[in-house]
Amino acid sequence: MSTFVLVHGSWHGAWCWNKLVPLLENEGHKVVTFDLPGHGLDKTPVQEIKLKHYTDSLTRILDNESEQVVLVGHSMAGLVITQTAEYRPEKIKSLVYLCAYLPKNEQTLLQISQSEIKDKPSDTPSAVIFSEDHVYMDLDKDRIHANFYGDCSEDDVNYAKDKLCLEPLAPFFESVHLTENADSIPRYYIETLRDKAISIGLQRQMQAEKPCNEIISLDSDHSPFFSHPVDLAAHLNRLA
């Protein structure tokens, strides 16, 4: 059996994995979840957070594990797991990008999001609200269902609404610095076909620019850990 380390995305925390964790544990896997700085129960001030805070947090988790892990990153955490893989390649069995940003060397999340080739404008207005000083991003709670939780139950949406936090902007402007260390690790991409947060077009654009060992398709919104946990667990179990 394997050890999974699950890294949540923007605005979220370890709480978002609550449905997935028991499914993986029932298959005999060990599962580690945690809050990135400034998220969930971690109270690091949002204006202080840089990408290094995220990678330092994750490297500490990896250093506590005696065996290699399957490292899963959702959404923004694609940046975090990629840069951390550069620092701790020997600790990682494989990288799994769950509808996540897949950066190339010297890319920022902002560059990736702005590089998307769109056939038509999005029919889903963004839920993102930028602070006046551009230090953090908040969310319009009336729009998060359509943006992130399109397939989710009302209970799941309300649960998330109560826990979503502010998202620091600084890490979105910081580029990853990669060598063969990160590229030596097998990587897999789980794409979400009905995603309104990171479109399937952008997901496939990133896959084409940085090929993965395998692409897995889920007919899902941006939050399959809520909307399709059984299917997601089955794919992760197979990859393990």
Secondary structure, DSSP 8 states (H G I E B T S, - for coil): --EEEEE--TT--GGGGTTHHHHHHHTT-EEEE---TTSTT----GGG--HHHHHHHHHHHHHT-SS-EEEEEETTHHHHHHHHHHH-GGGEEEEEEES-----TT--HHHHHHT---SS--SS---EEE-TTSSEEEE-TTTHHHHH-TTS-HHHHHHHHTT---EESGGGG------HHHHTS-EEEEEETT-SSS-HHHHHHHHHHS--SEEEEE---S-HHHHSHHHHHHHHHHH-
